[in-house]
Amino acid sequence: MTISESPHEEEPLVASIDVGTTSSRVILFNKLGQEVSKHQIEYSTSASKQKFASGGARRFSVDSAGGGSAGSAGSAGSGAASPSAARQAQQPIFSAEGIAIEANEFLEIEDLERPTNPTLTFPRPGWVECDPVAILAHVVQCFAANLITMDKINGDRVSRSLLPYRVRCVGIANMRETTLVWSKATGKPIVDYGIVWNDTRTTGIVTEKRNSTPQALQDSLRAKTGLPLYSTYFSCSKLRWLLDNEPAVSEAYEQGDLMFGTVDVWLLYHLTANHAFVSDVTNASRTGFMNLDTLDYDDELLKYWNISRDKINLPKIVSSSQYYGDFTVPQCIKPNLTSVAWTLLTDFCSRSPPVPIQGCLGDQSASLVGQMAFKPGAAKCTYGTGCFLLYNTGTKKLISSHGALTTFGYWFPHLENPEHSQPHFALEGSVAVAGAVVQWLRDNLRLIPKAEDIGPLASRVADSGGVVFVPAFSGLFAPYWDASARATIMGMSQHTTASHLARAAVEGVCFQARAILKAMSSDAAGEGQKDRDFLEEVVDETYEKSPLSVLAVDGGMSKSKEVMQIQADILGPCVKVRTSTTSECTALGAAIAAAMAYEKREDRVLWEDLKDVKKWIRYGGVEQGAKSQDGSAPSKSCTYKSQSLDTDRRRKWRLWEAAIDRCKGWMDIVEEGTGAASNSAVKSM
């Protein structure tokens, strides 16, 4: 599509919708990648609601991390906080990353006193559910709040003879694998919940599949998906569970009324005027149904999960950067907004030309783009609730033999450079627990009053005193993939202090990041030279000979200089740790995807191509390598280098590997013991 108005009449912005596990936000970015406006809703949870109802201290609400009360955007629009927001402002709670948050004009916390269920619920141990309608409402509320803010900002800009801002396009970033089902006839959810990515209810399903599938078939299917088949992580087993356990879902399936999708599909379907039923490759590749080579659903994969194409509506798989539809607001959200907010939204949707939604990335791929890790061999690590590492392999599909998984980084088909316009693959490793272990130390052990204290506490000691903490609260993800593992603390003595435990916890996250990088580097080095011409020559396959030289980091824990120095020490001298220039890499990645979607270069009024993105966002409009007027480089990132001794680092790594071996299979032992005890009780009756 083309832009009919001159880009010089207004200052262009791109809007980014970012739906995470525990919050929703909308951010407006300018050409420099700066946040012109932002509004965020942190969800309350079933756990925090229970604590609030029983008079528990809000500050130790272990799961509170995002959401918004009905009508909250309207409160922002009127400039007056609601009574509940006022109480929240006086009683800070904590995000899932462990960061203390307080309600303010730009950040809301879901009202714990409202009669409806929280957005995020934990109905049983290991079960995590979200409310699809609440997520949609929060997104629209955040969008409305941004329009209200932008309206005020533009009034000020015009009074100072500056060009007013105008949103040109919209991008979406979202938590992946989270599985939603809704009716084709009504557009409403068939069940009132979606199964979140870190839910473990499908353990029995994936275990049965693993035990009944010949190894040759396992290898063949994994080569198609790039994913470990038998993890509860991905959407395939979640959909199978819904079909097996929810009569309404199986009935809709038999009638051909069942629509399946991840969060991106749900949002695009309801926020586009044409009800676009699409999923971009970075999200679709996480379902377990997509063939990485064909970029389409695979009949063998669907048959493996006993899914019939004829009975289910699957979203069309598309690129990460193309026109999906014009932004609109569903009528069902109107009761959640004030008249002022609704009027602003309807005016925005009726603009000419309309505002397109044209960028979509799964959150970790969006972070890769937001970190501007565009070159093959570049890597990023996001420290959120969990820890997610992506390694850009360019147009080369590498199937890991060392525990990493293969996914898509991004696909920007309209860029002129063929190297940039092809689908880009990535190796990925995920750590289930990162910031959550800091939260556990704060809430469960009361070692620290706030998450920001973890770095200083851990740095009071030179090392962990022989303590190793494997934070496998919900099993081990890459590269170990053991759902039966559980968290373990080893090596304690009477000498052990709170500082030793804090340092061991931080090191436990950092060691897992190192394990993933080691796996990825081994995969890359293991390819024949003709298949890895994008890598430097590797002397051997060990991690410390890796071609990777910089790990770009973002997320909550990356804000701690002590934690990042520990990470650099654990990685060793071959890899530098570089922080991001923005705290909102995920949202920025979605904005970049949207800006790259115009087919004509002249229509890309924010950034012309990926090189231009780096020039303006990382270097403030100065060419890479050039100095600004004051002689300094404009990049705002910080770099950490290893200060550890080789002998100490390798000794600690051996301890870590020993601890991993000891924590594996724990729940299998527990279940065997429970079964034995149960059988013994039966025999005694």
C-alpha positions as CSV (number, residue, x, y, z in Angstrom):
1,M,0.0,0.0,0.0
2,T,1.1,3.6,-0.5
3,I,1.0,6.7,1.6
4,S,-1.1,9.4,0.0
5,E,0.0,12.2,2.3
6,S,3.3,13.9,2.4
7,P,5.6,12.5,5.2
8,H,6.7,16.0,5.9
9,E,3.3,17.2,7.0
10,E,3.5,15.3,10.3
11,E,6.1,13.5,12.4
12,P,5.6,9.8,11.8
13,L,5.3,7.3,14.6
14,V,4.7,3.5,14.7
15,A,2.5,1.9,17.3
16,S,3.5,-1.3,18.9
17,I,1.2,-3.7,20.7
18,D,3.1,-5.9,23.1
19,V,1.2,-8.7,24.9
20,G,3.4,-10.6,27.4
21,T,2.7,-13.3,29.8
22,T,1.9,-10.9,32.6
23,S,1.1,-7.6,31.0
24,S,-0.1,-5.8,27.9
25,R,1.3,-2.5,26.7
26,V,1.1,-0.2,23.7
27,I,4.1,2.0,22.9
28,L,4.4,4.7,20.2
29,F,8.0,4.9,18.8
30,N,9.7,7.7,16.8
31,K,12.5,7.4,14.2
32,L,15.1,7.3,17.0
33,G,13.4,4.3,18.6
34,Q,12.4,6.5,21.5
35,E,9.1,6.1,23.4
36,V,6.9,9.1,22.6
37,S,4.0,7.5,24.5
38,K,3.4,4.4,26.5
39,H,0.7,2.8,28.5
40,Q,0.8,-0.6,30.3
41,I,-1.6,-2.8,32.2
42,E,-0.1,-5.3,34.6
43,Y,-2.3,-8.3,35.2
44,S,-3.5,-9.4,38.6
45,T,-3.7,-13.2,39.1
46,S,-5.8,-15.7,40.9
47,A,-3.0,-16.0,43.5
48,S,-2.7,-12.2,44.1
49,K,-6.5,-11.9,44.2
50,Q,-6.7,-14.6,46.9
51,K,-4.0,-12.8,49.0
52,F,-5.8,-9.5,48.6
53,A,-9.1,-10.9,49.7
54,S,-7.6,-12.5,52.7
55,G,-5.8,-9.3,53.8
56,G,-2.3,-10.5,52.7
57,A,0.4,-8.0,52.1
58,R,0.2,-6.7,48.5
59,R,4.0,-6.1,48.3
60,F,4.6,-9.9,48.4
61,S,2.1,-10.8,45.7
62,V,4.1,-13.5,44.0
63,D,2.3,-13.6,40.7
64,S,1.0,-10.0,40.2
65,A,2.5,-8.8,37.0
66,G,0.1,-7.1,34.7
67,G,-3.5,-6.3,33.8
68,G,-6.0,-3.5,33.8
69,S,-9.4,-2.8,35.3
70,A,-12.5,-2.2,33.2
71,G,-12.7,1.4,32.2
72,S,-9.1,2.0,33.1
73,A,-8.2,3.6,29.9
74,G,-11.0,6.0,30.4
75,S,-9.5,6.9,33.8
76,A,-6.3,7.7,32.1
77,G,-8.2,9.8,29.6
78,S,-9.9,11.9,32.2
79,G,-6.6,12.5,33.9
80,A,-8.0,11.2,37.2
81,A,-6.9,7.9,38.7
82,S,-9.6,5.6,40.0
83,P,-9.8,4.9,43.7
84,S,-8.3,1.5,43.2
85,A,-5.5,3.0,41.2
86,A,-4.9,5.5,44.1
87,R,-4.6,2.6,46.5
88,Q,-2.3,0.7,44.1
89,A,-0.1,3.8,43.9
90,Q,0.4,3.6,47.7
91,Q,0.9,-0.1,47.8
92,P,3.5,-1.3,45.2
93,I,3.4,-4.8,44.0
94,F,6.0,-6.7,41.9
95,S,6.1,-7.9,38.3
96,A,6.9,-11.4,37.3
97,E,10.4,-10.2,36.6
98,G,10.6,-9.3,40.2
99,I,10.6,-5.5,39.7
100,A,8.7,-3.3,42.1
101,I,5.9,-1.5,40.2
102,E,3.5,1.2,41.2
103,A,0.4,2.4,39.5
104,N,0.7,5.8,37.8
105,E,-0.7,7.8,34.9
106,F,1.0,5.4,32.4
107,L,0.9,2.1,34.2
108,E,-2.2,0.4,35.6
109,I,-2.6,-2.7,37.8
110,E,-5.6,-4.8,37.3
111,D,-8.2,-4.1,39.9
112,L,-8.2,-6.9,42.5
113,E,-11.6,-5.9,43.7
114,R,-13.4,-6.3,40.4
115,P,-16.0,-9.1,40.3
116,T,-14.6,-10.8,37.2
117,N,-11.7,-13.2,37.1
118,P,-8.2,-12.0,36.8
119,T,-6.5,-12.1,33.4
120,L,-4.0,-14.7,34.6
121,T,-5.1,-17.7,36.7
122,F,-3.6,-20.8,38.2
123,P,-6.5,-23.2,38.7
124,R,-4.3,-26.2,39.6
125,P,-0.6,-26.7,40.3
126,G,1.2,-26.4,37.0
127,W,-1.8,-25.0,35.2
128,V,-1.6,-21.5,33.8
129,E,-4.6,-19.9,32.0
130,C,-5.4,-16.5,30.5
131,D,-8.6,-14.7,29.6
132,P,-8.6,-14.0,25.9
133,V,-11.3,-11.3,26.1
134,A,-9.5,-9.5,28.9
135,I,-6.3,-9.5,26.9
136,L,-8.1,-7.9,24.0
137,A,-9.8,-5.3,26.2
138,H,-6.4,-4.4,27.8
139,V,-4.8,-3.9,24.4
140,V,-7.6,-1.6,23.3
141,Q,-7.5,0.3,26.6
142,C,-3.8,0.8,26.3
143,F,-4.2,2.0,22.7
144,A,-6.9,4.5,23.8
145,A,-4.7,5.8,26.6
146,N,-1.9,6.4,24.1
147,L,-4.2,8.3,21.8
148,I,-5.2,10.5,24.7
149,T,-1.6,11.2,25.5
150,M,-0.6,11.8,21.9
151,D,-3.5,14.3,21.6
152,K,-2.1,16.3,24.5
153,I,1.5,16.1,23.2
154,N,0.4,17.3,19.8
155,G,-1.4,20.2,21.3
156,D,1.9,21.2,22.9
157,R,3.9,20.6,19.8
158,V,1.6,22.7,17.6
159,S,1.8,25.5,20.1
160,R,5.6,25.4,19.7
161,S,5.4,25.4,15.9
162,L,6.5,21.7,15.8
163,L,5.0,19.1,13.5
164,P,2.3,17.0,15.2
165,Y,2.8,13.3,15.6
166,R,0.8,10.8,13.5
167,V,0.7,7.0,13.8
168,R,1.5,5.5,10.4
169,C,1.2,1.8,11.1
170,V,0.9,-0.8,13.9
171,G,2.9,-3.9,14.8
172,I,2.2,-6.7,17.2
173,A,4.5,-8.7,19.5
174,N,3.0,-11.5,21.6
175,M,3.8,-14.4,23.9
176,R,4.0,-17.5,21.8
177,E,2.6,-21.0,22.1
178,T,-0.3,-19.8,24.3
179,T,-3.3,-21.6,22.8
180,L,-6.8,-20.1,22.2
181,V,-9.9,-21.5,20.5
182,W,-12.9,-19.6,19.4
183,S,-16.1,-19.9,17.3
184,K,-16.0,-19.1,13.6
185,A,-19.7,-18.2,13.8
186,T,-19.6,-15.8,16.7
187,G,-15.9,-14.8,17.1
188,K,-16.2,-15.6,20.8
189,P,-14.0,-18.0,22.8
190,I,-15.5,-21.5,23.0
191,V,-14.0,-21.8,26.5
192,D,-13.4,-18.8,28.7
193,Y,-9.6,-19.4,28.9
194,G,-6.5,-20.0,26.9
195,I,-3.7,-22.3,27.9
196,V,-0.5,-20.3,28.5
197,W,2.9,-21.4,27.1
198,N,4.3,-22.4,30.5
199,D,1.3,-24.6,31.5
200,T,2.3,-28.2,32.2
201,R,-1.1,-30.0,32.1
202,T,-0.1,-31.9,28.9
203,T,2.7,-33.8,30.5
204,G,0.8,-37.1,30.3
205,I,0.0,-36.5,26.6
206,V,3.5,-35.8,25.5
207,T,4.9,-38.7,27.6
208,E,2.5,-41.2,26.0
209,K,3.4,-39.9,22.6
210,R,7.1,-40.2,23.3
211,N,6.7,-43.8,24.6
212,S,4.6,-44.9,21.6
213,T,6.6,-43.3,18.8
214,P,9.5,-45.1,17.1
215,Q,12.8,-43.2,17.2
216,A,13.0,-42.9,13.4
217,L,9.6,-41.2,13.2
218,Q,10.6,-38.9,16.1
219,D,13.7,-37.8,14.2
220,S,11.7,-37.3,11.0
221,L,9.0,-35.1,12.7
222,R,11.6,-33.1,14.6
223,A,13.4,-32.3,11.4
224,K,10.2,-30.8,10.0
225,T,9.3,-28.7,13.1
226,G,12.7,-27.9,14.5
227,L,11.1,-28.5,17.9
228,P,11.5,-31.2,20.6
229,L,8.3,-33.2,20.1
230,Y,7.7,-34.1,23.7
231,S,7.7,-30.8,25.6
232,T,4.5,-29.3,27.1
233,Y,5.8,-26.0,25.8
234,F,4.3,-26.0,22.3
235,S,0.7,-25.5,21.1
236,C,0.1,-28.9,19.6
237,S,-0.3,-30.8,22.8
238,K,-2.4,-27.9,24.3
239,L,-4.9,-28.1,21.4
240,R,-5.0,-31.9,21.8
241,W,-5.8,-31.5,25.5
242,L,-8.6,-29.1,24.8
243,L,-10.1,-31.5,22.2
244,D,-9.9,-34.4,24.7
245,N,-11.1,-32.6,27.8
246,E,-13.5,-29.8,26.8
247,P,-16.8,-31.1,25.2
248,A,-17.6,-27.7,23.8
249,V,-14.3,-27.6,21.9
250,S,-14.7,-31.1,20.5
251,E,-18.3,-30.3,19.5
252,A,-17.2,-27.2,17.6
253,Y,-14.4,-29.2,16.0
254,E,-16.9,-31.8,14.7
255,Q,-19.1,-29.1,13.4
256,G,-16.3,-27.2,11.6
257,D,-16.8,-24.2,13.8
258,L,-13.5,-24.4,15.7
259,M,-10.9,-21.6,15.1
260,F,-7.4,-22.2,16.5
261,G,-4.7,-19.7,17.0
262,T,-2.1,-18.2,19.3
263,V,-2.4,-14.7,20.8
264,D,-1.2,-13.0,17.5
265,V,-4.0,-14.7,15.6
266,W,-6.6,-13.7,18.2
267,L,-5.5,-10.1,18.2
268,L,-5.3,-9.8,14.4
269,Y,-8.7,-11.4,13.9
270,H,-10.4,-8.9,16.2
271,L,-8.3,-5.7,15.5
272,T,-8.5,-5.7,11.7
273,A,-11.6,-4.6,9.8
274,N,-11.4,-7.6,7.5
275,H,-11.0,-10.1,10.4
276,A,-7.6,-11.3,9.2
277,F,-7.2,-14.9,10.1
278,V,-3.4,-15.2,9.8
279,S,-0.3,-16.1,11.8
280,D,3.2,-15.0,11.0
281,V,6.0,-17.6,10.7
282,T,7.6,-16.9,14.0
283,N,4.4,-17.8,15.8
284,A,3.2,-20.5,13.5
285,S,6.5,-22.3,13.8
286,R,5.8,-22.8,17.5
287,T,2.6,-24.7,17.1
288,G,4.2,-28.0,16.2
289,F,2.1,-28.2,13.1
290,M,4.2,-26.2,10.7
291,N,6.9,-27.5,8.3
292,L,9.9,-25.3,8.4
293,D,10.7,-26.0,4.7
294,T,7.3,-25.5,3.2
295,L,6.2,-22.6,5.5
296,D,2.8,-24.3,5.8
297,Y,1.0,-26.8,7.9
298,D,2.1,-30.4,7.4
299,D,-0.4,-33.2,6.9
300,E,1.9,-35.7,8.7
301,L,2.3,-33.5,11.7
302,L,-1.5,-32.8,11.9
303,K,-2.2,-36.6,11.6
304,Y,0.4,-37.3,14.3
305,W,-1.7,-35.2,16.7
306,N,-4.9,-36.6,15.4
307,I,-6.1,-33.3,13.9
308,S,-8.1,-33.2,10.7
309,R,-7.7,-30.3,8.4
310,D,-11.3,-30.7,7.3
311,K,-12.7,-30.1,10.8
312,I,-10.5,-27.2,12.1
313,N,-9.9,-23.7,10.9
314,L,-6.2,-23.0,10.9
315,P,-4.9,-19.4,10.3
316,K,-3.0,-18.8,7.0
317,I,0.8,-18.6,7.6
318,V,2.2,-15.3,6.4
319,S,5.4,-13.2,6.7
320,S,6.2,-11.0,9.7
321,S,6.0,-7.8,7.7
322,Q,3.1,-7.3,5.3
323,Y,-0.3,-5.7,5.2
324,Y,-2.8,-7.7,7.3
325,G,-5.7,-5.3,7.6
326,D,-6.7,-1.8,8.8
327,F,-6.9,-1.2,12.5
328,T,-10.3,-1.3,14.0
329,V,-11.9,-1.7,17.5
330,P,-14.4,-4.5,18.1
331,Q,-17.7,-3.4,19.5
332,C,-17.5,-5.9,22.3
333,I,-14.8,-3.7,24.0
334,K,-16.9,-0.5,24.0
335,P,-18.3,-1.1,27.6
336,N,-14.7,-1.1,28.9
337,L,-14.0,2.4,27.7
338,T,-15.3,5.9,28.6
339,S,-17.0,8.0,25.9
340,V,-13.9,10.1,25.5
341,A,-11.7,7.1,24.8
342,W,-14.2,5.5,22.5
343,T,-14.6,8.7,20.4
344,L,-10.8,9.0,20.0
345,L,-10.6,5.3,18.9
346,T,-13.4,5.6,16.4
347,D,-11.9,8.8,15.0
348,F,-8.6,7.0,14.7
349,C,-10.1,4.1,12.9
350,S,-12.0,6.3,10.4
351,R,-8.9,8.2,9.3
352,S,-8.0,8.4,5.7
353,P,-5.8,6.7,4.8
354,P,-6.6,4.1,7.4
355,V,-3.9,2.9,9.7
356,P,-2.7,-0.6,8.8
357,I,-1.6,-3.4,11.1
358,Q,1.3,-4.8,9.2
359,G,4.0,-6.2,11.5
360,C,3.8,-9.3,13.7
361,L,6.4,-11.2,15.6
362,G,6.5,-13.7,18.5
363,D,8.0,-11.9,21.5
364,Q,11.4,-13.5,21.4
365,S,11.8,-13.0,17.7
366,A,10.7,-9.4,18.2
367,S,13.4,-9.0,20.8
368,L,15.9,-10.3,18.4
369,V,14.8,-7.7,15.9
370,G,14.6,-5.0,18.6
371,Q,18.2,-5.8,19.6
372,M,19.1,-5.3,15.9
373,A,20.8,-8.7,15.8
374,F,20.3,-8.9,12.0
375,K,23.5,-10.5,11.0
376,P,23.9,-14.3,11.0
377,G,25.8,-15.3,14.1
378,A,24.3,-12.5,16.2
379,A,22.6,-13.6,19.4
380,K,20.4,-12.0,22.1
381,C,19.2,-13.1,25.5
382,T,16.1,-11.7,27.2
383,Y,15.9,-12.1,31.0
384,G,12.2,-12.0,31.9
385,T,10.1,-14.4,33.9
386,G,12.2,-17.0,32.0
387,C,15.3,-16.5,30.0
388,F,15.2,-16.7,26.2
389,L,18.2,-17.0,23.9
390,L,18.1,-16.6,20.1
391,Y,21.0,-17.2,17.7
392,N,20.5,-15.8,14.2
393,T,21.5,-18.4,11.6
394,G,20.4,-16.3,8.6
395,T,18.7,-18.2,5.8
396,K,20.3,-21.5,7.0
397,K,18.1,-24.0,8.8
398,L,20.1,-25.7,11.4
399,I,18.5,-28.6,13.2
400,S,20.2,-28.8,16.6
401,S,21.7,-32.0,17.9
402,H,22.7,-30.4,21.2
403,G,19.3,-29.5,22.7
404,A,18.5,-26.2,21.1
405,L,15.4,-25.8,18.9
406,T,15.0,-24.3,15.4
407,T,12.6,-21.5,14.8
408,F,12.1,-18.4,12.7
409,G,13.7,-15.1,13.6
410,Y,11.8,-12.9,11.2
411,W,10.7,-12.6,7.6
412,F,10.7,-9.1,5.9
413,P,9.8,-10.0,2.3
414,H,9.7,-6.4,0.9
415,L,13.3,-5.4,1.6
416,E,15.3,-5.0,-1.6
417,N,18.4,-6.8,-0.4
418,P,17.8,-10.5,-1.1
419,E,19.9,-11.5,2.0
420,H,17.4,-9.5,4.2
421,S,14.1,-10.3,2.4
422,Q,14.3,-14.1,2.9
423,P,13.0,-15.9,6.0
424,H,15.7,-15.8,8.7
425,F,16.1,-18.8,10.9
426,A,17.3,-18.9,14.5
427,L,18.4,-21.4,17.1
428,E,16.6,-20.9,20.4
429,G,17.1,-22.0,23.9
430,S,14.7,-21.3,26.7
431,V,15.2,-21.2,30.5
432,A,12.0,-21.7,32.4
433,V,13.1,-19.6,35.4
434,A,15.1,-16.4,35.4
435,G,13.6,-13.4,37.0
436,A,11.1,-15.7,38.7
437,V,14.0,-17.1,40.9
438,V,14.7,-13.6,42.2
439,Q,11.0,-13.3,43.0
440,W,11.1,-16.6,44.8
441,L,14.0,-15.4,46.9
442,R,12.2,-12.3,47.8
443,D,8.7,-13.7,48.4
444,N,9.3,-17.2,49.7
445,L,12.6,-16.9,51.6
446,R,12.4,-13.1,52.3
447,L,16.1,-12.8,51.5
448,I,15.6,-9.4,49.9
449,P,12.9,-6.7,50.2
450,K,12.9,-5.9,46.4
451,A,14.3,-7.5,43.3
452,E,16.8,-4.8,42.6
453,D,18.7,-5.8,45.7
454,I,19.7,-9.2,44.3
455,G,22.8,-7.9,42.5
456,P,24.3,-6.0,45.5
457,L,23.5,-9.0,47.8
458,A,25.1,-11.5,45.4
459,S,28.2,-9.3,45.0
460,R,29.0,-9.2,48.7
461,V,30.8,-12.5,48.2
462,A,33.4,-13.4,45.7
463,D,31.7,-16.7,44.8
464,S,28.9,-18.9,45.9
465,G,31.0,-20.8,48.4
466,G,30.5,-24.1,46.6
467,V,26.7,-23.7,46.5
468,V,25.0,-24.6,43.2
469,F,21.4,-23.6,42.7
470,V,19.5,-25.2,39.8
471,P,16.3,-23.2,39.6
472,A,14.2,-25.8,37.8
473,F,10.9,-25.1,39.5
474,S,8.9,-26.3,36.5
475,G,11.5,-28.6,34.9
476,L,14.4,-27.9,32.6
477,F,14.1,-26.4,29.2
478,A,16.9,-26.2,26.6
479,P,19.3,-27.8,26.2
480,Y,18.3,-30.4,28.8
481,W,14.6,-30.8,28.2
482,D,13.6,-32.7,31.3
483,A,10.1,-31.9,32.5
484,S,10.6,-34.1,35.5
485,A,13.6,-32.1,36.9
486,R,13.0,-29.9,39.9
487,A,14.8,-27.1,41.6
488,T,17.8,-28.1,43.7
489,I,20.3,-26.3,46.0
490,M,23.5,-28.3,46.6
491,G,26.7,-27.7,48.4
492,M,25.5,-25.8,51.4
493,S,27.4,-25.8,54.7
494,Q,27.3,-23.9,58.0
495,H,29.4,-21.3,56.2
496,T,26.6,-20.6,53.7
497,T,25.0,-17.2,53.9
498,A,22.1,-15.3,52.2
499,S,24.7,-13.8,49.9
500,H,25.9,-17.2,48.9
501,L,22.4,-18.3,48.1
502,A,21.7,-15.1,46.2
503,R,24.8,-15.5,44.1
504,A,24.1,-19.2,43.4
505,A,20.6,-18.3,42.2
506,V,21.9,-15.7,39.8
507,E,24.7,-18.0,38.7
508,G,22.0,-20.7,38.1
509,V,20.3,-18.5,35.5
510,C,23.6,-17.5,33.9
511,F,24.9,-21.1,33.8
512,Q,21.8,-22.1,31.9
513,A,22.4,-19.2,29.4
514,R,25.9,-20.5,28.9
515,A,24.7,-24.1,28.4
516,I,22.4,-22.9,25.7
517,L,25.1,-20.9,24.0
518,K,27.4,-23.9,24.2
519,A,24.7,-26.0,22.5
520,M,24.1,-23.4,19.7
521,S,27.8,-22.9,19.1
522,S,28.3,-26.7,18.9
523,D,25.5,-27.0,16.3
524,A,26.9,-24.2,14.2
525,A,30.5,-25.5,14.4
526,G,29.3,-29.0,13.6
527,E,28.0,-28.1,10.1
528,G,30.3,-28.6,7.1
529,Q,32.2,-25.5,6.0
530,K,30.1,-25.3,2.8
531,D,27.0,-25.0,5.0
532,R,28.4,-22.4,7.4
533,D,30.0,-19.9,5.2
534,F,28.5,-17.2,7.4
535,L,30.6,-18.3,10.3
536,E,34.3,-17.7,11.0
537,E,36.5,-20.8,10.9
538,V,36.2,-22.7,14.1
539,V,39.2,-24.5,15.4
540,D,37.2,-27.1,17.4
541,E,33.6,-27.5,18.6
542,T,34.1,-26.2,22.1
543,Y,32.0,-23.3,23.4
544,E,35.0,-21.1,24.1
545,K,36.1,-21.3,20.4
546,S,32.7,-20.1,19.3
547,P,32.4,-17.5,16.6
548,L,29.8,-15.7,18.7
549,S,31.5,-12.6,20.1
550,V,28.7,-10.4,21.5
551,L,25.6,-11.4,23.4
552,A,23.0,-8.7,23.3
553,V,20.9,-8.7,26.5
554,D,17.6,-7.1,27.6
555,G,14.9,-7.7,30.2
556,G,14.6,-7.1,33.9
557,M,17.8,-8.8,35.1
558,S,19.9,-7.1,32.4
559,K,19.4,-3.8,34.3
560,S,21.6,-5.1,37.2
561,K,25.3,-4.3,36.5
562,E,26.3,-6.9,39.1
563,V,24.2,-9.7,37.5
564,M,25.5,-8.8,34.0
565,Q,29.1,-9.0,35.2
566,I,28.4,-12.4,36.7
567,Q,27.0,-13.4,33.3
568,A,30.1,-12.2,31.5
569,D,32.4,-14.0,34.0
570,I,30.5,-17.3,33.4
571,L,30.6,-16.9,29.6
572,G,34.3,-16.3,29.6
573,P,36.6,-13.9,27.6
574,C,35.3,-14.9,24.1
575,V,31.9,-13.4,24.5
576,K,31.1,-9.8,25.6
577,V,27.7,-9.0,27.1
578,R,26.1,-5.8,25.6
579,T,23.0,-4.2,27.1
580,S,20.2,-2.9,24.9
581,T,19.8,0.8,24.0
582,T,16.1,0.5,25.1
583,S,14.2,-1.3,27.8
584,E,11.5,-2.2,25.3
585,C,13.3,-4.4,22.7
586,T,10.3,-6.6,22.2
587,A,7.9,-3.8,21.4
588,L,10.5,-2.0,19.3
589,G,11.0,-5.2,17.2
590,A,7.3,-5.3,16.3
591,A,7.5,-1.6,15.4
592,I,10.5,-2.3,13.1
593,A,8.5,-5.2,11.4
594,A,5.6,-2.8,10.8
595,A,7.8,-0.1,9.3
596,M,9.5,-2.6,6.9
597,A,6.1,-3.8,5.5
598,Y,5.7,-1.1,2.8
599,E,6.5,-2.5,-0.6
600,K,7.9,0.8,-1.9
601,R,11.0,2.2,-0.3
602,E,9.7,5.7,-0.5
603,D,6.8,4.8,1.7
604,R,9.0,3.7,4.5
605,V,8.9,7.1,6.3
606,L,10.6,5.9,9.5
607,W,13.4,3.6,8.4
608,E,14.2,2.7,4.8
609,D,15.9,-0.7,5.6
610,L,17.6,-2.6,8.4
611,K,20.8,-0.6,8.0
612,D,18.8,2.6,8.4
613,V,17.2,1.1,11.5
614,K,20.6,0.7,13.2
615,K,21.8,4.2,12.1
616,W,18.9,5.9,13.7
617,I,18.1,3.8,16.8
618,R,21.6,2.6,17.9
619,Y,23.6,5.6,16.6
620,G,21.1,8.5,16.8
621,G,21.2,9.2,13.1
622,V,25.0,9.1,12.9
623,E,26.6,6.5,10.5
624,Q,28.0,3.5,12.3
625,G,31.5,4.0,13.5
626,A,31.3,7.8,13.2
627,K,31.5,10.2,16.1
628,S,28.8,12.7,17.2
629,Q,29.5,16.4,17.4
630,D,31.0,16.1,20.9
631,G,33.3,13.4,19.8
632,S,31.6,10.5,21.5
633,A,29.8,7.5,20.1
634,P,26.1,8.0,20.5
635,S,25.2,4.4,21.4
636,K,23.7,4.1,24.9
637,S,24.5,0.4,25.6
638,C,26.9,-0.9,28.2
639,T,29.4,-3.7,27.6
640,Y,30.6,-6.3,30.2
641,K,33.8,-8.4,29.7
642,S,34.8,-11.5,31.7
643,Q,37.0,-10.9,34.7
644,S,37.1,-14.6,35.7
645,L,40.1,-16.9,35.7
646,D,39.9,-19.8,33.3
647,T,40.5,-22.4,36.0
648,D,37.8,-21.0,38.3
649,R,35.3,-20.7,35.5
650,R,35.8,-24.3,34.3
651,R,35.7,-25.7,37.8
652,K,32.4,-24.0,38.5
653,W,31.1,-25.3,35.2
654,R,31.9,-28.9,36.2
655,L,30.0,-28.3,39.5
656,W,27.0,-27.0,37.5
657,E,27.0,-30.1,35.2
658,A,27.1,-32.4,38.2
659,A,24.2,-30.5,39.8
660,I,22.2,-30.8,36.6
661,D,22.7,-34.6,36.6
662,R,21.5,-34.9,40.2
663,C,18.3,-32.9,39.7
664,K,17.1,-34.7,36.6
665,G,14.2,-37.1,36.8
666,W,13.1,-36.0,40.3
667,M,9.3,-36.1,39.7
668,D,9.6,-39.5,38.1
669,I,11.1,-40.8,41.3
670,V,8.4,-39.0,43.3
671,E,5.6,-40.5,41.2
672,E,7.2,-44.0,41.4
673,G,7.4,-43.6,45.2
674,T,3.8,-42.4,45.4
675,G,2.6,-45.3,43.3
676,A,4.5,-47.7,45.4
677,A,3.0,-46.3,48.6
678,S,-0.5,-46.3,47.1
679,N,-0.1,-50.0,46.0
680,S,1.1,-50.9,49.5
681,A,-1.9,-49.2,51.1
682,V,-4.2,-51.1,48.8
683,K,-2.7,-54.4,49.7
684,S,-3.0,-53.7,53.4
685,M,-6.8,-53.1,53.1
